[in-house]
Amino acid sequence: MYEVYILNRPVIFTENHASKQNDLALNEPSKKQLSELPQLLRQHPSLNGVTLTCSNVQSLWMDFCILYKEVLAAGCVVENQDGAYLWIERNTRWDLPKGKVEPGESIEEAAMREVTEETGIGELSLLGHLRTTYHTYEEAGVPILKTTFWFHAMHAGKNTQGNPQSEEGITDVQWKLRPFGSELLENTYPSILDLVASIPD
């Protein structure tokens, strides 16, 4: 199964008709239908998401990916010794630190570098890969598929004060304990909500 966010709404690729329910289900979609997904979601803002079912999910996913220029990114869900998690406020929304993988850089190196650049927080150690998320957007008219590798990381300190990277639109860095409040969860991205739900207890 694959899940990609298009216009902040989930599109699920699956063989299982009984998977996570969305408003619209397409069985064995054509390449034309795949290419028209952004237009479909734009025209129907009330749609919560789309489920695509087919007998060969891998092949369908590759047909989808070929429509986009892929950008690789990496980020971290950072936990400190008090069990608090590191959040950033970027462009008025709460988010987690992440960014593009640079040439010659491993995804692990990119994840830790992006955390330090965006938050000013270092002394990190990776605990393992959490999940990979996908979302699409346009850049100068070019359709982009961003693949983000997320890692669980530990920070050696406690409530170390961060330094937001203002040139990236980041205005605040905060440590927050679970359960996260509604003021945060209602002002973040659906893909981040899914990621947060996968954080091990």
N, CA and C of each residue as an Amber inpcrd file, in Angstrom:
protein
   603
   0.8380000  -1.1850000   0.0000000   0.0000000   0.0000000   0.0000000
   0.8840000   1.2500000   0.0000000   0.4580000   2.2580000  -0.7290000
   1.1240000   3.5560000  -0.7330000   0.0860000   4.6280000  -0.4170000
   0.5470000   5.6910000   0.2150000  -0.3200000   6.8260000   0.5050000
   0.4280000   8.1030000   0.1550000  -0.1820000   8.9190000  -0.6930000
   0.4280000  10.1860000  -1.0860000  -0.5810000  11.2950000  -0.8250000
  -0.0790000  12.4390000  -0.3670000  -0.9560000  13.5810000  -0.1180000
  -0.8890000  14.5260000  -1.3150000  -2.0550000  14.7360000  -1.9310000
  -2.2040000  15.6710000  -3.0420000  -3.1540000  16.7640000  -2.5680000
  -2.7100000  18.0070000  -2.5920000  -3.4910000  19.1290000  -2.0550000
  -3.9310000  18.8370000  -0.6090000  -3.0120000  18.2390000   0.1560000
  -3.2220000  17.9120000   1.5690000  -4.3540000  16.9090000   1.8030000
  -4.6540000  16.1050000   0.7850000  -5.6570000  15.0500000   0.9510000
  -5.0610000  13.7070000   0.5580000  -5.3780000  12.6350000   1.3020000
  -4.7310000  11.3540000   1.0540000  -5.2790000  10.6370000  -0.1750000
  -4.3550000  10.1330000  -0.9870000  -4.6940000   9.2390000  -2.0920000
  -3.9970000   7.9190000  -1.7920000  -4.7880000   6.8650000  -1.6520000
  -4.2750000   5.5720000  -1.2150000  -4.2530000   4.5930000  -2.3820000
  -3.1250000   3.9250000  -2.5680000  -2.9570000   2.8890000  -3.5870000
  -2.9860000   1.5430000  -2.8610000  -3.9550000   0.6960000  -3.1760000
  -4.1090000  -0.5340000  -2.4100000  -4.7590000  -1.6420000  -3.2310000
  -4.5000000  -2.8840000  -2.8410000  -5.2170000  -4.0260000  -3.4160000
  -6.4660000  -4.3390000  -2.6140000  -6.5590000  -3.7310000  -1.4270000
  -7.6060000  -4.1010000  -0.4750000  -8.7520000  -3.0980000  -0.5150000
  -9.9020000  -3.5350000  -0.9670000 -11.0690000  -2.6440000  -1.0510000
 -11.5350000  -2.1840000   0.3330000 -11.1850000  -2.9300000   1.3650000
 -11.6730000  -2.6150000   2.7160000 -10.6880000  -1.7540000   3.4940000
  -9.7230000  -1.1360000   2.7900000  -8.7390000  -0.3040000   3.4910000
  -9.3720000   1.0000000   3.9440000  -8.5340000   1.8640000   4.5170000
  -8.9660000   3.1700000   5.0100000  -9.9570000   3.8260000   4.0410000
 -11.0960000   4.1880000   4.5500000 -12.1670000   4.6960000   3.6940000
 -11.9530000   6.1440000   3.2890000 -12.1040000   6.3910000   1.9990000
 -12.0920000   7.7390000   1.4710000 -13.4110000   7.9980000   0.7580000
 -13.6300000   9.2400000   0.3820000 -14.8970000   9.6020000  -0.2450000
 -15.0920000   8.9910000  -1.6230000 -13.9900000   8.7920000  -2.3410000
 -14.0770000   8.3190000  -3.7200000 -13.1570000   7.1270000  -3.9060000
 -13.6500000   6.0770000  -4.5640000 -12.8430000   4.8940000  -4.8610000
 -12.8260000   4.6720000  -6.3640000 -11.6300000   4.4750000  -6.9170000
 -11.4750000   4.1670000  -8.3380000 -10.8080000   2.8020000  -8.4580000
 -11.4130000   1.9110000  -9.2320000 -10.8700000   0.5670000  -9.4050000
 -10.1060000   0.4890000 -10.7280000  -8.8720000  -0.0100000 -10.6620000
  -7.9990000  -0.1220000 -11.8280000  -7.9630000   1.1930000 -12.6270000
  -7.5550000   2.2890000 -11.9960000  -7.5450000   3.5850000 -12.6940000
  -6.5580000   3.5930000 -13.8610000  -6.8970000   4.3570000 -14.8740000
  -6.0360000   4.4900000 -16.0490000  -4.9310000   5.5130000 -15.7750000
  -3.9320000   5.5480000 -16.6680000  -2.8550000   6.5380000 -16.5290000
  -3.4280000   7.9530000 -16.6420000  -4.4520000   8.1230000 -17.4750000
  -5.0970000   9.4220000 -17.6250000  -5.7440000   9.8410000 -16.3060000
  -6.4170000   8.9000000 -15.6340000  -7.0430000   9.2220000 -14.3430000
  -5.9850000   9.5750000 -13.2970000  -4.8410000   8.8910000 -13.3410000
  -3.7510000   9.2140000 -12.4170000  -3.2700000  10.6530000 -12.6410000
  -3.1140000  11.0150000 -13.9090000  -2.6090000  12.3570000 -14.2130000
  -3.6100000  13.4450000 -13.8450000  -4.8860000  13.0840000 -13.7730000
  -5.9250000  14.0710000 -13.4950000  -6.2960000  14.1620000 -12.0150000
  -5.6020000  13.4230000 -11.1530000  -5.9340000  13.4480000  -9.7170000
  -5.8650000  14.8480000  -9.1050000  -4.8050000  15.6470000  -9.3710000
  -4.7900000  17.0030000  -8.7850000  -5.9820000  17.8410000  -9.2490000
  -6.3050000  17.7290000 -10.5320000  -7.4360000  18.4840000 -11.0750000
  -8.7440000  18.0340000 -10.4320000  -8.8930000  16.7290000 -10.2500000
 -10.0960000  16.1740000  -9.6160000 -10.2670000  16.7160000  -8.1970000
  -9.1850000  16.7150000  -7.4230000  -9.2530000  17.1920000  -6.0410000
  -9.4610000  18.6980000  -5.9740000  -8.8890000  19.4050000  -6.9360000
  -9.0730000  20.8580000  -6.9790000 -10.5260000  21.2180000  -7.2950000
 -11.1330000  20.4360000  -8.1710000 -12.5190000  20.7030000  -8.5770000
 -13.5350000  20.2810000  -7.5180000 -13.1080000  19.3770000  -6.6180000
 -14.0300000  18.8570000  -5.6000000 -13.4100000  19.0480000  -4.2040000
 -13.4320000  20.2770000  -3.7010000 -12.8020000  20.5540000  -2.4060000
 -13.4360000  19.8110000  -1.2310000 -14.6450000  19.3060000  -1.4050000
 -15.2980000  18.5710000  -0.3130000 -14.8070000  17.1280000  -0.2070000
 -14.0740000  16.6480000  -1.2160000 -13.5470000  15.2840000  -1.1630000
 -12.4700000  15.1900000  -0.0860000 -12.6270000  14.2400000   0.8240000
 -11.6070000  14.0460000   1.8620000 -10.4070000  13.2660000   1.3590000
 -10.6050000  12.4690000   0.3110000  -9.5090000  11.6710000  -0.2150000
  -9.9980000  10.7010000  -1.2620000  -9.0420000   9.9710000  -1.8650000
  -9.3450000   9.0320000  -2.9400000  -8.6340000   7.7140000  -2.6490000
  -9.3240000   6.6070000  -2.8840000  -8.7100000   5.2810000  -2.7770000
  -8.6400000   4.6710000  -4.1710000  -7.4510000   4.2340000  -4.5560000
  -7.2380000   3.5850000  -5.8410000  -6.9670000   2.1090000  -5.5980000
  -7.8250000   1.2460000  -6.1090000  -7.6230000  -0.1910000  -5.9190000
  -7.2220000  -0.8260000  -7.2450000  -6.2960000  -1.7720000  -7.1540000
  -5.8480000  -2.4550000  -8.3730000  -5.1830000  -3.7680000  -7.9900000
  -4.9690000  -4.6080000  -8.9850000  -4.3750000  -5.9180000  -8.7240000
  -2.8580000  -5.8490000  -8.6060000  -2.2400000  -4.7800000  -9.1550000
  -0.7830000  -4.6300000  -9.0890000  -0.4440000  -3.2290000  -8.5890000
  -0.3770000  -3.0900000  -7.2710000  -0.1640000  -1.7770000  -6.6590000
   1.1850000  -1.1910000  -7.0540000   2.2210000  -2.0210000  -7.0880000
   3.5630000  -1.5360000  -7.4170000   3.5930000  -0.9120000  -8.8100000
   2.9690000  -1.5650000  -9.7570000   2.9390000  -1.0540000 -11.1240000
   2.1510000   0.2560000 -11.2030000   1.0210000   0.3170000 -10.5060000
   0.2120000   1.5360000 -10.5010000   0.9780000   2.6910000  -9.8700000
   1.6900000   2.4060000  -8.7780000   2.4830000   3.4380000  -8.0980000
   3.5800000   3.9700000  -9.0250000   4.2290000   3.0770000  -9.7780000
   5.2750000   3.5220000 -10.7030000   4.6770000   4.3740000 -11.8230000
   3.4770000   3.9970000 -12.2980000   2.7950000   4.8090000 -13.3100000
   2.5000000   6.2080000 -12.7760000   2.2030000   6.3080000 -11.4850000
   1.9480000   7.6020000 -10.8540000   3.2460000   8.3940000 -10.7100000
   4.2820000   7.7640000 -10.2000000   5.5530000   8.4500000  -9.9250000
   6.1780000   9.0490000 -11.1840000   5.9930000   8.3700000 -12.3100000
   6.6220000   8.8240000 -13.5520000   6.0520000  10.1610000 -14.0330000
   4.9010000  10.5430000 -13.4760000   4.2690000  11.8170000 -13.8400000
   4.9170000  13.0130000 -13.1370000   5.8160000  12.7350000 -12.1800000
   6.3600000  13.7820000 -11.3210000   7.8910000  13.7790000 -11.3360000
   8.4530000  14.9260000 -11.0210000   9.8750000  15.0150000 -10.7160000
  10.0300000  14.7070000  -9.2340000  10.8770000  13.7360000  -8.8990000
  11.0070000  13.3420000  -7.4940000  12.0500000  14.1930000  -6.7800000
  11.7040000  14.6030000  -5.5770000  12.6190000  15.3120000  -4.6830000
  12.7330000  14.4980000  -3.4080000  13.9610000  14.2090000  -2.9950000
  14.1880000  13.4450000  -1.7650000  14.4290000  14.3920000  -0.6030000
  13.7900000  14.0920000   0.5190000  13.9460000  14.8990000   1.7240000
  14.0710000  13.9660000   2.9260000  14.5040000  14.5290000   4.0390000
  14.6410000  13.7490000   5.2700000  14.3880000  14.6530000   6.4640000
  13.8540000  14.0600000   7.5230000  13.5710000  14.8310000   8.7260000
  13.5330000  13.9400000   9.9480000  13.3120000  14.5630000  11.0910000
  13.3390000  13.8280000  12.3520000  12.1650000  14.2020000  13.2530000
  11.6860000  13.1960000  13.9440000  10.8370000  13.3950000  15.1140000
  11.8010000  13.3210000  16.2960000  12.0900000  14.4800000  16.8920000
  13.1440000  14.5620000  17.9090000  12.5280000  14.5610000  19.3050000
  13.0300000  13.6720000  20.1420000  12.5720000  13.5460000  21.5270000
  13.7310000  13.9090000  22.4600000  13.4130000  14.5730000  23.5760000
  14.4850000  14.8750000  24.5230000  14.3740000  14.0030000  25.7730000
  15.2500000  14.2400000  26.7390000  15.3060000  13.3850000  27.9330000
  14.0550000  13.4950000  28.8000000  13.2840000  14.5550000  28.6290000
  12.0390000  14.7090000  29.3780000  10.8440000  14.0820000  28.6620000
  11.0710000  13.4950000  27.4770000   9.9720000  12.9100000  26.7150000
   9.1850000  13.9220000  25.9100000   9.7270000  15.1470000  25.7570000
   9.0690000  16.1730000  24.9390000   9.5860000  16.0720000  23.5040000
   8.7650000  16.5590000  22.5650000   9.0920000  16.4740000  21.1390000
   9.2920000  17.8670000  20.5490000  10.1900000  17.9210000  19.5700000
  10.6080000  19.1880000  18.9770000   9.7110000  19.5500000  17.7960000
   9.0670000  20.7130000  17.9000000   8.1940000  21.2180000  16.8400000
   8.6960000  22.5680000  16.3600000   8.3910000  22.8690000  15.0980000
   8.6910000  24.1940000  14.5690000   7.3980000  24.8230000  14.0600000
   7.3320000  26.1440000  14.1200000   6.2270000  26.8610000  13.4950000
   6.7720000  27.5080000  12.2230000   6.2290000  27.0460000  11.0900000
   6.7080000  27.5160000   9.7920000   5.5160000  28.0460000   8.9950000
   5.6030000  29.2950000   8.5610000   4.5190000  29.8940000   7.7680000
   3.1630000  29.7260000   8.4630000   3.1550000  29.9850000   9.7490000
   1.9690000  29.9790000  10.6390000   1.4160000  28.5850000  10.9300000
   2.0860000  27.5240000  10.5050000   1.6260000  26.1660000  10.8170000
   2.7020000  25.4120000  11.5920000   2.2650000  24.4980000  12.4520000
   3.1930000  23.6510000  13.1870000   3.6650000  22.5230000  12.2780000
   4.9520000  22.2290000  12.3630000   5.5640000  21.2480000  11.4720000
   6.7150000  20.5870000  12.2220000   7.3350000  19.6270000  11.5710000
   8.5180000  18.9640000  12.1080000   9.6990000  19.2760000  11.1900000
  10.9060000  19.3640000  11.7460000  12.0590000  19.7620000  10.9300000
  12.4090000  18.7230000   9.8640000  12.5640000  19.2090000   8.6460000
  12.9090000  18.3490000   7.5060000  13.4310000  19.2250000   6.3780000
  14.0550000  18.6040000   5.3810000  14.5210000  19.3540000   4.2270000
  15.1200000  18.4380000   3.1790000  15.5160000  19.0250000   2.0640000
  16.0110000  18.2560000   0.9270000  17.3680000  17.6160000   1.2230000
  17.5500000  16.4230000   0.6620000  18.8340000  15.7220000   0.7510000
  19.7740000  16.3500000  -0.2730000  20.9650000  16.7210000   0.1720000
  21.9340000  17.3510000  -0.7140000  22.7720000  16.2950000  -1.4340000
  23.3330000  16.6280000  -2.6160000  24.1570000  15.6600000  -3.3550000
  25.2970000  15.1160000  -2.4990000  25.4870000  13.8100000  -2.5500000
  26.5680000  13.1710000  -1.8120000  26.2760000  12.9350000  -0.3410000
  25.0790000  13.2710000   0.0920000  24.7060000  13.1730000   1.4950000
  23.7860000  11.9660000   1.6990000  23.9660000  11.2390000   2.7900000
  23.0380000  10.1520000   3.1030000  21.7520000  10.7410000   3.6700000
  20.6760000   9.9730000   3.6190000  19.4120000  10.4900000   4.1500000
  19.5000000  10.7020000   5.6630000  20.2920000   9.8710000   6.3450000
  20.4740000  10.0530000   7.7910000  21.2120000  11.3530000   8.0900000
  22.2650000  11.6200000   7.3240000  23.0150000  12.8740000   7.5000000
  22.1230000  14.0820000   7.2180000  21.3150000  13.9620000   6.1710000
  20.4190000  15.0690000   5.8120000  19.4100000  15.3390000   6.9150000
  18.8560000  14.2770000   7.4880000  17.8460000  14.4290000   8.5430000
  18.4200000  15.1920000   9.7310000  19.6060000  14.8010000  10.1850000
  20.2010000  15.4590000  11.3520000  20.6460000  16.8850000  11.0180000
  21.1840000  17.0890000   9.8150000  21.6040000  18.4340000   9.4220000
  20.4090000  19.3870000   9.3810000  19.2960000  18.9260000   8.8020000
  18.1190000  19.7820000   8.6860000  17.5720000  20.1770000  10.0660000
  17.5710000  19.2350000  11.0100000  17.1080000  19.5590000  12.3650000
  17.9600000  20.6750000  12.9470000  19.2680000  20.5300000  12.8480000
  20.1750000  21.5270000  13.4330000  20.0430000  22.8720000  12.7350000
  19.9270000  22.8600000  11.3960000  19.8180000  24.1230000  10.6610000
  18.5070000  24.8350000  10.9770000  17.4060000  24.0790000  11.0260000
  16.0940000  24.7080000  11.1850000  15.7750000  25.0870000  12.6230000
  16.3920000  24.3870000  13.5870000  16.0290000  24.6080000  14.9880000
  17.1830000  25.0710000  15.8700000  18.4110000  24.9170000  15.3980000
  19.5600000  25.2330000  16.2430000  19.8520000  24.1670000  17.2810000
  19.1320000  23.0270000  17.2160000  19.2990000  21.9450000  18.1950000
  20.2290000  20.8860000  17.6100000  21.3080000  20.5760000  18.3370000
  22.2440000  19.5330000  17.9240000  22.2440000  18.3860000  18.9260000
  23.3880000  17.7310000  19.0490000  23.5480000  16.5900000  19.9680000
  22.4490000  15.5510000  19.7490000  22.3220000  15.1050000  18.4960000
  21.2650000  14.1640000  18.1320000  21.8300000  12.7750000  17.8930000
  21.0290000  11.7720000  18.2020000  21.3560000  10.3970000  17.8270000
  20.1000000   9.7590000  17.2550000  20.2550000   9.0890000  16.1150000
  19.1060000   8.4690000  15.4560000  18.7860000   7.1250000  16.1080000
  17.4840000   6.9000000  16.3520000  17.0360000   5.6400000  16.9310000
  16.5210000   4.6750000  15.8690000  16.1790000   5.1920000  14.7090000
  15.6830000   4.3230000  13.6470000  14.7210000   5.0490000  12.7310000
  14.4060000   4.3910000  11.6150000  13.4860000   4.9490000  10.6220000
  12.0540000   4.7680000  11.1150000  11.2630000   5.8420000  11.0590000
   9.8550000   5.7760000  11.4760000   8.9540000   5.3970000  10.3170000
   8.9860000   6.1920000   9.2590000   8.1750000   5.9210000   8.0780000
   8.6000000   6.8690000   6.9650000   8.0620000   6.6130000   5.7820000
   8.3160000   7.4710000   4.6330000   6.9960000   8.0810000   4.2000000
   6.9830000   9.3980000   3.9790000   5.7620000  10.0630000   3.5460000
   5.9520000  10.6320000   2.1410000   4.8290000  10.8110000   1.4550000
   4.8460000  11.3340000   0.0830000   3.8300000  12.4590000  -0.0250000
   4.2090000  13.5540000  -0.6780000   3.2180000  14.5750000  -1.0240000
   3.6520000  15.2890000  -2.3000000   2.6660000  15.8720000  -2.9750000
   2.9390000  16.5230000  -4.2440000   2.7080000  18.0300000  -4.1350000
   3.3690000  18.7500000  -5.0050000   3.1680000  20.1930000  -5.1230000
   3.7150000  20.6200000  -6.4770000   3.5230000  21.8690000  -6.8230000
   4.0780000  22.3970000  -8.0640000   5.1240000  23.4560000  -7.7610000
   6.1770000  23.4670000  -8.5650000   7.2460000  24.4550000  -8.4180000
   7.5690000  24.9900000  -9.8110000   7.2550000  26.2470000 -10.0480000
   7.4510000  26.8760000 -11.3580000   6.7650000  26.0620000 -12.4540000
   5.5690000  25.5530000 -12.1390000   4.7890000  24.8050000 -13.1150000
   5.1740000  23.3450000 -13.2600000   6.2120000  22.9100000 -12.5390000
   6.6680000  21.5170000 -12.6270000   6.0390000  20.7130000 -11.4790000
   5.3340000  19.5940000 -11.7880000   4.7640000  18.7770000 -10.7160000
   5.8670000  18.0100000  -9.9720000   5.8720000  18.1470000  -8.6520000
   6.9120000  17.5530000  -7.8030000   6.2900000  16.4980000  -6.8900000
   6.9670000  15.3700000  -6.7640000   6.6210000  14.3670000  -5.7530000
   7.7520000  14.3590000  -4.7310000   7.4450000  14.8060000  -3.5240000
   8.4690000  14.8250000  -2.4740000   8.3550000  13.5590000  -1.6290000
   9.4560000  12.8270000  -1.5680000   9.5550000  11.6210000  -0.7400000
  10.3760000  11.9880000   0.4880000   9.7750000  11.9020000   1.6680000
  10.4620000  12.3020000   2.8990000  10.6730000  11.1010000   3.8070000
  11.9270000  10.8390000   4.1430000  12.2960000   9.7590000   5.0620000
  12.3630000  10.3420000   6.4660000  11.5610000   9.7950000   7.3620000
  11.4730000  10.3060000   8.7340000  12.1630000   9.3560000   9.7110000
  12.9400000   9.9520000  10.6190000  13.6520000   9.1800000  11.6310000
  13.2240000   9.6300000  13.0300000  13.2750000   8.6890000  13.9550000
  13.0890000   8.9970000  15.3790000  14.4810000   9.3060000  15.9180000
  14.6360000  10.4470000  16.5740000  15.9460000  10.8650000  17.0820000
  15.8340000  11.2890000  18.5340000  16.9400000  11.1280000  19.2520000
  17.0270000  11.5850000  20.6420000  17.9770000  12.7730000  20.7200000
  17.5780000  13.7430000  21.5490000  18.4390000  14.8870000  21.8450000
  19.0060000  14.6840000  23.2370000  20.3120000  14.9190000  23.3740000
  20.9920000  14.6040000  24.6310000  20.5560000  15.4940000  25.7890000
  20.0170000  16.6750000  25.4980000  19.6400000  17.5850000  26.5640000
  18.1790000  17.4670000  26.9650000  17.7200000  18.4890000  27.6890000
  16.3140000  18.5320000  28.1130000  15.6160000  19.6300000  27.3160000
  15.1570000  20.6800000  27.9510000  14.4440000  21.7260000  27.2110000
  15.4140000  22.7690000  26.6480000  16.3620000  22.2930000  25.8250000
  17.3300000  23.1730000  25.1900000  16.6090000  24.1900000  24.3130000
  16.9690000  25.4420000  24.4660000  16.3060000  26.4840000  23.6790000
  16.7880000  26.4580000  22.2410000  15.8350000  26.5090000  21.3120000
  16.1720000  26.4720000  19.9020000  16.3800000  27.8610000  19.3200000
  16.7830000  27.8630000  18.0570000  17.0060000  29.1130000  17.3280000
  16.3700000  28.9510000  15.9550000  15.1330000  29.4630000  15.7470000
  14.4290000  29.2360000  14.4850000  15.1480000  29.8390000  13.2880000
  15.1750000  29.0930000  12.1900000  15.8300000  29.5300000  10.9580000
  14.8660000  30.4380000  10.1880000  14.9650000  31.7270000  10.4080000
  13.9820000  32.6740000   9.8890000  13.9490000  32.7190000   8.3680000
  15.0930000  32.4810000   7.7140000  15.1040000  32.5380000   6.2440000
  14.3040000  31.4000000   5.6200000  13.9840000  30.3770000   6.4130000
  13.1280000  29.2850000   5.9410000  11.6790000  29.4740000   6.3790000
  11.3490000  30.6670000   6.8680000   9.9730000  30.9360000   7.2850000
   9.6310000  30.3730000   8.6490000  10.6460000  29.9550000   9.4200000
  10.4180000  29.3690000  10.7430000  10.4390000  30.4920000  11.7830000
   9.3820000  30.5800000  12.5620000   9.2530000  31.6730000  13.5210000
   9.3310000  31.2130000  14.9720000   9.2230000  29.8950000  15.2170000
   9.2460000  29.4220000  16.6050000   9.7350000  27.9830000  16.6360000
  10.4100000  27.6370000  17.7310000  10.8630000  26.2680000  17.9970000
  10.4300000  25.9430000  19.4190000   9.6820000  24.8550000  19.5890000
   9.1810000  24.5070000  20.9230000   9.2540000  23.0060000  21.1720000
   9.5150000  22.6720000  22.4500000   9.4070000  21.2930000  22.9140000
   7.9930000  21.0990000  23.4660000   7.3210000  20.0380000  23.0370000
   5.9510000  19.8030000  23.4860000   5.7770000  18.3500000  23.9260000
   5.1010000  18.1930000  25.0760000   4.8370000  16.8600000  25.6120000
   3.5730000  16.2790000  24.9970000   3.5190000  14.9470000  24.9120000
   2.2770000  14.2770000  24.5170000   1.3720000  14.1530000  25.7340000
   0.0570000  14.1410000  25.5380000  -0.6500000  14.2850000  24.2630000
  -0.5830000  15.7280000  23.7660000  -0.3830000  15.8880000  22.4650000
  -0.2840000  17.2110000  21.8780000  -1.6560000  17.8780000  21.8840000
  -1.6870000  19.1670000  22.1820000  -2.9440000  19.8960000  22.3070000
  -3.6130000  20.1620000  20.9730000  -4.8850000  20.4810000  21.0420000
  -5.6700000  20.7240000  19.8280000  -5.1510000  21.9410000  19.0550000
  -4.5770000  22.9380000  19.7720000  -4.0830000  24.1320000  19.0840000
  -2.9280000  23.7790000  18.1480000  -2.2310000  22.6880000  18.4440000
  -1.1590000  22.2110000  17.5780000  -1.7150000  21.2680000  16.5050000
  -2.4790000  20.2740000  16.9340000  -2.9620000  19.2430000  16.0080000
  -3.9200000  19.7940000  14.9600000  -4.6340000  20.8660000  15.2980000
  -5.5690000  21.4470000  14.3380000  -4.8970000  22.4620000  13.4220000
  -3.5950000  22.6920000  13.6420000  -2.8800000  23.6730000  12.8290000
  -1.5760000  23.0790000  12.2990000  -1.6990000  21.8270000  11.8050000
  -0.5670000  21.1760000  11.1610000  -1.0830000  20.4880000   9.9050000
  -0.2350000  19.6700000   9.2760000  -0.6010000  19.0360000   8.0090000
  -1.0890000  17.6100000   8.2550000  -2.0220000  17.1130000   7.4240000
  -2.5210000  15.7420000   7.6110000  -1.4120000  14.6920000   7.6020000
  -0.4070000  14.8740000   6.7450000   0.6900000  13.9000000   6.7040000
   1.4780000  13.9070000   8.0090000   1.5860000  15.0750000   8.6550000
   2.2870000  15.1670000   9.9410000   1.4550000  14.4900000  11.0320000
   0.1410000  14.6200000  10.9620000  -0.7330000  13.9340000  11.9280000
  -0.5210000  12.4170000  11.8370000  -0.4470000  11.8970000  10.6040000
  -0.2090000  10.4590000  10.4140000   1.1430000  10.0610000  10.9900000
   2.1490000  10.9030000  10.7490000   3.4860000  10.6020000  11.2380000
   3.5250000  10.5860000  12.7600000   2.9160000  11.5990000  13.3890000
   2.8890000  11.6890000  14.8520000   2.2020000  10.4670000  15.4620000
   1.1550000   9.9800000  14.7740000   0.4420000   8.8080000  15.2780000
   1.3070000   7.5430000  15.2640000   2.3850000   7.5650000  14.4730000
   3.2520000   6.3780000  14.3720000   4.3990000   6.4130000  15.3730000
   4.5200000   7.4830000  16.1580000   5.6010000   7.5820000  17.1480000
   5.4110000   6.4910000  18.1930000   6.4210000   5.6630000  18.4400000
   6.2620000   4.6010000  19.4410000   6.0880000   5.1610000  20.8410000
   5.3010000   4.4780000  21.6640000   5.1010000   4.8930000  23.0590000
   6.3380000   4.5880000  23.8870000
